[in-house]
Amino acid sequence: MSGKMIGTRADYRWFVTMDTRWMDNDVYRHVNNVQYYSFFDTAVARFLLEAGMFGEGTLDLDSVPSVGLVVETQCRYHAPLAFPDRVAVGLRLGRLGTSSVRYEIGVFRNEEDRACAEGHFVHVYVDRREQSRTVPVPGRLREALARHLQG
């Protein structure tokens, strides 16, 4: 753990709530580290779904011209989660580039105000068919990011 301050709910702009599952616990009786990346991925995907980035309220990736590929993730752990905790995952915009978005993410246990984990998740937008040519972040997403995630 670094010397950085631990984030609070007020530091994040958009939230989704999830439940831990019995199978998320490991032999140490807390949620295994790999599950936090699943929380990150699910929160970003839910945000994108609500922003209409996968078609109209569906996961129709064949209908979109570009997709965001994960190129970097990172997580700092501050306190453990364990089943049957409820998890609130908060997002904020870390950086918006020409073809990339850095989401900053806070994971909160039950009703606690301080994050039990924090990290980031970077998407680079590419042509859906080629997936090797970067393209600009879609305008619809830029609007959603400005509306929901910017401080």
Protein Blocks (a to p, Z undefined) as FASTA:
>chain_A
ZZbdcddfklpmbdcdddddfklpcfkopacfklmmmmmmmmmmmmmmmnopnoghiacf
klpcbdcddfbdcdddfbdcddfbdcddddddfbdcfkbccddddddehjbfbdfbdcdd
ddddddfklomaccdddfklmmmmmmmmpZZ
